[in-house]
Amino acid sequence: MAIKVMVPGSCGELVQGTIGGVDFHVTCPIDRFSVATAKVERPGRIIVADGLDKTAEAVRLTIERSGIPAGMSIDIDSALPHSKGMASSTADIAAAVTATRLALGQAASTEELAQIALSIEPTDGIFFDGIVIYDHRKGLRLEQIGAAPPLDILVLEPPEEVDTVVFNKNKLSSESVDELLIVEALDMAVTAIKSWDIRLLGEAASMSALLNQKLLMKPVLPDVIDVCRRKGGVGVNVAHSGSVMGMLAEAGYGQRLFERVSHLIPRAWNAYLVRLIDGGVRYADDRALIVTA
């Protein structure tokens, strides 16, 4: 019997930084997914598509933790580009780990997901329900903020790629970014999400994006923010360790924003509309999947 599970990707992060020596990000899950299909194989046999070594390692660790002498075949169907800051690896791993547990007839847990994923690489919090604050390096911080507010995102995906693992190993000292400003951006984002204040969320995301210029420069970012606001958007968020950017707009306005700025987007860039959604693991038919904490 095949088990299919899907996990959303992200358009970067709404806010990211370091406070009190602990890294964190505010998740930005979107309606593009990684789908994992798991089938039990003979013991010792783990089949995962070539190039998905991180996912294969996660599946191996899951089987080892299960105590069941079984193998697993994992097929990944992803709508997420790699190395752009859209949580593609995290979505692959989270979907594969959950599908593996279910295929073995066992319950899946977000705690185990986080442990396995963090043992492999820095990890996005998109597999937690709703919108959360999460420490993507060590898992030291996890706070539920609330449900995703109604937000359209115009994804701007340049051709440049960033190796997240390498970036996080070589990241400049967080001391180069004013912690008080990071706290301010985070507080604004939390208030905005809890009250569904889209304009305040846009301000918080733009603030965090500009603060991150000291760590990963995006030369066009000030112009992107200016254009977004002049054309009716509320702000811009970024992948703080990737190349992707998102123009944020009130739900229902995204298409109009796209039409207003399309002539300004470089031809080498991909641009497309997505929605901010709640994070969390789902069955592939979008049914809710109960995953214990």
VOFI-479959 format. One record per residue: x, y, z of N, C-alpha, C, CB in turn. Coordinates in steps of 0.05 Angstrom, whole numbers, plus 5000, padded with zeros to 4 digits. Glycine has a CB too. Example, Ala and Ser with C-alpha at 12.3 -4.5 7.8 and 13.67 -1.06 7.14 Angstrom:
BEGIN
526448865156524649105156526449345156522649115181
525749555142527349795143525850015157528249885114
//
This chain:
BEGIN
501749765000500050005000501850255000498150005025
501250444982502850684980501550904997502950784950
503251045011502451275028503451525016503451245057
501651725011502451974999502052205019500852034974
504052355023504052585042505252825029505652505068
504053065035505253305023505753515045503353425002
507753675040508653885058509154135041511253805074
508154365051508554615035511454715035506754835045
512154845014514654995013514255275025515855004985
516155445020515955715031516855915010517455755057
516156165013517456384999519156525019515256584986
521556415023523356525043522156525071524156815035
522456745085521456775112520257055115523756735133
518257075133517057345138518957515154514357305152
520257405174522357545189524457335197521157685215
526957415199529057235208531157385222530157065184
532557265241534657395255535757235278533857665264
537157365296538257245320537657425344541357195317
536457305365535857455389536957305413532757505392
538557435428539757295452541457055444537557215471
542657065421544356845413542856605400545956745436
540256635398538656415387537456505360536356335406
537956345339536956405313533956345312538456245291
532556485294529756435291528856525263528056575313
526556425255525156545232522156515236526056405205
520656695223517756675222517056545195516356955225
515656325196515256165172513356305153513955895180
513756235127512156345105511256125087513856565090
509655935097508855715080506955805057507355505097
507255675034505755755010504355504998507555884989
502555554979501055344967502455204944498355444958
504955144948506554964930507754754948508755124914
507754504939508254284957510454094946505754134962
511553944965513053704959511353464967515853704974
511053274949509353034955511152794955507153004933
511052644977512552394980510752154980514252405006
511451954963509951704962511751484973508951644933
510851344994512551145007511250865003512851205037
513050674997512250394995514250225010511950304965
513350035026515149865041516649675021513649705062
519249645026520949475010522149255028523249634995
523649085016525048875032527149005050526448665013
527748885073529649005091532349085078530148815114
533349305086535949395076535849545050537749165074
533549555038533249685011531849955014531649494992
533250165009532150435010532550554982533450615032
530350624969530350724942529251014942528750544922
531051204936530251484934531551594908531151654959
530251784895531251884870534051994873529452114860
535651954852538452054852538452354857539851994825
540452444873540752724879539352804905539752884857
537652634915536252704940537452554964533152624938
540052594967541552454987540652525015544552514985
539852775020538952865046536352715053538453165047
534552685034532052555038532552255044530252585014
534352135029535051855033536051805061537051755012
537851985071538851965098536651995119541052185103
534752175114532552215132530851965134530852455124
530351835111528751585111530251365126528251505081
532851345121534451145135534251185166537451155126
534551435175534351485203531551425214535051785209
529551485199526751425207526351125211524751535187
527250965192526950675194528550575218527950535168
530950685222532650595244531150655271535350745244
529950885273528550965297525950795301527751255296
524850695280522250545281522650275295521150515254
525050165292525549895303524349675286524349875330
523449745262522249545244524349485222519549645231
525049235218527049165197525749165170528248885203
525349395159524149425133525749615115521149525135
525349595089526449785071524249975061527849645047
524850165045522850355036523550475008522550585057
521450494992521750634967520350904969520550464943
521751124963520551394965520751534938522151554987
518451624929518251784905517552074913516151674884
519052264903518552544910517652694885521152674921
515352824888514353004867514153284878511552904855
515953464870516053724883515553944863518753764896
514054144872513554384856515454614865510654474858
517554544880519254754892522054744879519454704922
523054974871525754984861527754944883526355254846
530054834877532154794897534055024897533654524892
535355074920537455274924536555554919539755204906
533955614924532955884921531956004947530755894900
531755834968530755924993527755874997531256214997
526755664984523855594985523355345001522755574957
525155265018524855045037524354775022522455095055
525454744999525054504983526154254997526354534955
528554275008529654045022528153975047532654105029
527354175062525754125086523153985079525254375102
521754095058519253975050519553685041517954145027
521653635025522253355017522653175040524753354998
524353265059525053095082522553055100527253225099
521053265106518753235123516653055111517553515129
516153085085514152915072515152625072513653005043
517652575066518752305065518752165092521552305053
519552315113519652205140516852125149520952405159
514952305145512252245153511052015138510452495150
511452015111510351795095511651525103510851845065
514251535110515551285118514351175144518551335122
513951355164512751265189510051145184512551505208
508351275168505651185164505650915148504051395148
507550895129507750645113508550415131509750675091
509950465153510750265172508550215193513350345186
506350355190504150315209504450455236503650035213
506150665236506750805261505851095259509750785268
505551215282504851505284507251675277503651575311
506751905265508952095260508752325280508752205231
510952445286510952675304512752905294511952585332
511853145299513453375291516053395306511853635294
516053285331518553285346520653115333518053185375
519852875323521752705309522552825283520552425305
520652945269521253075243523453285247518753205232
523053445267525053655273527753545280524053835295
527853335296530353215304531853105280529852995325
530452955263531652835240532653045220529752645226
530853245215531653445195533953615205529253625190
533953695230536153855241538753705242535453965268
538653445244541153285244542453285217540553005253
540953365196541953355169542753635159539853235151
541053835165541554115155539854315170541054125124
540454575167538554775177535754725166539555065171
533754765182531054665175528954885178530354435193
527254905158524955095159522754975176523955155130
521255155189519055055206516355015192518655255228
516354975165513854965150512254715156514554965121
513354515170511754275176510254305202513554035177
510554525217508954585240506354725231510454755260
504154675246501654795238501655095240499454675256
500155225223499855515223502355665216498955605251
502755895228505256055225506656045252504556345216
509255985251510755955276513356105275511355655281
514456145299517256245303518855995308517456455326
521055955293522555705297525555755294521655485277
527055625310530055625309530855415288531355575337
531755515265532355335243535055195245532155485217
536655275264539255155268539354935289541255375275
538154995312538354805334535654725346540054915356
533554845336530954775347530454865375530554485345
531855075384531655165412529155335417534055315419
527955425395525555605398523355515380526355895393
520955475391518555415375516255545388518155105372
514955735374512655875384510455895363513356155394
508055805369505855835351504856125352503555635358
504556245328503456515327500456515321504956685306
499656375300496856365293496456265265495656645296
494056295255493456205228494456405207490356175224
494956315183495956485162493856695154496656315137
494656945155492757155146492357145115493757435154
490257275105489757265076491757435060486857365070
493657305048495957445035496657315009498357455054
496757474988497857384962500857454961496357514938
502457284948505257334946506057304917506957144964
507257514905508357494879511357414882508157774863
511857164876514557054879516357154857514556754880
518657274864520657354845523057174849521457654848
523557004829525656794831527956844811524456524827
530056974820532357024803533756764796534357224816
535456754775536856514768539056434788538056544741
539956624804542056564823541156364844542956824837
543056184852542555984872544356034897542955694861
543355954920544955974945544855704959543856204963
547155604965547355354980546755425010550155204977
544455345019543655425047545555315068540855325052
546355065064548154945084550755095085548754645077
551955155062554455305061554055585073555555325032
551855715065551355985075551155985106548756095063
549655795117549355795146551955735161547255595154
553755575148556355525161558155775160557755295146
557855935139559656155135558356425141560656155107
555956425153554456665157556056865174551856605171
555957115166557257335181556057345209557057605167
557557455227556657475255554057635256558757615272
552157525272549657665275549957935290547657495291
552357975301552858235315552858465295555458215330
553058405269553058615249550258725244554258515223
548258595255545458685253544458775280543658455240
543159005282542259115307539958935318541159405303
540458815341538558625353535958765360539758495377
536059015369533659165376531859195352534359435387
532959225329531359255304530158985297533059365281
531658765301530558505296528158445315532758285299
528458515340526258485359523858645350527158565388
524358885341522159055332520658935308523159335324
522258825289521058705265519458455273523158625245
520458295292519058055301516558135315520857885319
516658325333514258405348512058505329514958625368
512858655309510958755289509658525274512358945269
511258325266510258095251508257935268512557915242
508957885294507257735311504557875315508557685339
504658145320502158295323500558285297502858585330
501858315274500558315249499158045243502458375226
500457825248499357565243497057515261501457345246
497257585287495057535306492657705300496057585334
493057935288490858115282490058125253491458395292
491557965237491157955208491358245196488357835201
493358385205493958655195496058625173495058845218
495058615148496858555125498858775121495158525100
498059025125499959245120502259245141498459515120
501559185165503659175186505558935180502359145214
504458715171506058485164508058555141504358245156
507058715122508758795100511058975110507158945079
510459145129512559315141514659145155511359525160
513758955171515558785186517358625167514058595204
516158505146517658345127519758515112515758215107
518958755104520858935090523159015108519359185080
522559075133524559145153526558925156523259215180
525658675159527358445163529058405138525758195170
527858435115529258395089531558595087527358425065
531058845094533159045092535359005113532059325096
534658915137536658855157538458625148535258775183
537358435133538958205123540858275101537057995114
540758515091542658595070545558585079542058885060
545958615105548758595116549758305115548758695145
547958115114548757835114548657705086546857675133
546657785070546457685043545257905026544757415041
546958045011546158274996544458194971548558434987
542258334969540658324944540558604933537658214950
542258674914542558954905539959084896544558964883
538058924885535559034874533459074896534558864852
533958974920531758974940530559244945532858864966
532059464950530759724955528859804932532759934959
529659754907527959814884525459644884529559784858
525859384890523559204891521459294912524458914897
522459374935520659474956519159724947522159524982
520659904935519560154925517360104904521660344914
517959934885515959874864513559744876517259694842
513959554894511759404906509859604919512759204926
510859784935509159974950507760164931510760124970
509160254910507960444891505760314875510060564873
505960054871503959914854501759784871505359704837
501659844897499459744913499959514931497259674895
502459414931503159194950503659304978505659044940
504059134997504459225024507359185034502559065043
508959055019511759015028513058785014511858985058
515558725021517058515008518458345029519158634988
518258085026519757905043521857765026517957695057
523857635039526057515024526657235036528557695024
528157085021529456855032532056965044530056625010
532356945070534657065084537256915078534157085114
536956665069539356515061538956405033539956285081
537456545016536956464989536556704971534456274987
535856654946535656874927532756974922536756794901
530756824930528056894924526957134940526156654928
525157284928523857514941520857484936524957784931
519257614953516357604950515057874953515157404969
513557964933511958204936509358124950511458344909
508758244973506458174989504158364982507158195018
501758244980499358394974496958274988498858404943
494958444993492558345005491258134987490558575010
490057934999488857714984486857834963487357515002
487157734938485457824917486658044900482857924928
488858164910490158384896492758294881490958614915
493558044886496057944876496157954845496557664885
494057874832494057874803494358154791491557744792
492958344803493158614794495958724798491158794809
497158654821499958744826501858624805500858654855
501458364799503058234779502858374753502157934776
500458444744500058584719501458864719497058624713
501458994742502559264744505659264743501659394769
506859044752509859034753511058854733510658954781
509558704718510658494700512658604680508358354685
512258844671514058954651516759034663512859194638
516959034690519459104703521058864712518859274728
519958624710521258384719523258284697519258164726
525758244704527758154684526857884671530458114697
527457854646526557614631527757364642527257644602
530157384654531457144665530257044691534457204669
528457204703527257134728524656984723526757384745
524056794741521356674743519656844761521456374752
517156884754515257034771512556904771515057334762
511356864794508856724795507456784822509156414792
504856754822503256814846502856564863500556934838
502956604889502356394908500756524931504956254920
499656354949498256454972499756364997495356344973
499656535017500656455044498556265055501056705063
499456035066497655845077498655755104497255595058
497055595119498055475143500155265137495755365160
502155245153504055035151502854775161506655095166
504454555159503454305169503554085148500654325179
503553835158503653595140500853515133505153365154
500453445108497753365098497953115082496553595081
495652965081495552755061495452885033492952575065
496252735013496452854986493852944974497652654967
491552864986488952964977488053204993486852744978
489953315009489553555025487953515049488353775008
487453255057486153205082488053275105485152905084
486953355127488753405150489953145160487153545173
492453155167493952925177494752985206496452855160
493852825224494452865252497252775258492452725271
499052965264501752905271502253005299503853035250
502952835317503252915345505553105348503652665363
505453265370507553455375510053315385506653665396
//
